């Protein structure tokens, strides 16, 4: 990771997303571990549409995400999540049925 004088892990992750290119998996993991927990209801705010993106860590799943033209996720409620939204041939954001629906669960990881 290039030298970052970021004030928060959120800012550091945003910078990595903006710069693009290859990112070390350990760098992402270390930043992720510093993030503060959120309530599941936060994901549903403002229509619940979240834009998808990937960090190029070299993982084989990155090709899958690119091939399906992944757009992100839509959190309608904690119990109703469109887990894979994609862009159709006209650029519209649509639900990818083959990935089904999901729901959000609150998990405590590393005592957070």
GIJO-V859998 format. One record per backbone hydrogen bond with DSSP energy under -1.0 kcal/mol. NH is the residue of the N-H (numbers start at 0). CO is the residue of the C=O. If there is no record, write none. Layout:
nh->(NH & NH)
co->(CO & CO)
This chain:
nh->(11 & 12 & 13 & 14 & 15 & 16 & 17 & 18 & 19 & 22 & 27 & 28 & 29 & 30 & 31 & 32 & 33 & 34 & 41 & 42 & 43 & 44 & 47 & 49 & 51 & 56 & 61 & 64 & 65 & 66 & 67 & 69 & 70 & 71 & 72 & 73 & 74 & 75 & 76 & 79 & 80 & 81 & 82 & 84 & 85 & 86 & 87 & 90 & 93 & 95 & 98 & 99 & 101 & 103 & 111)
co->(7 & 8 & 9 & 10 & 11 & 12 & 13 & 14 & 15 & 55 & 23 & 24 & 25 & 26 & 27 & 28 & 30 & 31 & 38 & 39 & 40 & 41 & 44 & 72 & 70 & 54 & 58 & 60 & 61 & 62 & 63 & 64 & 84 & 84 & 49 & 81 & 47 & 79 & 79 & 76 & 101 & 73 & 80 & 71 & 93 & 68 & 91 & 87 & 85 & 83 & 95 & 96 & 80 & 77 & 108)
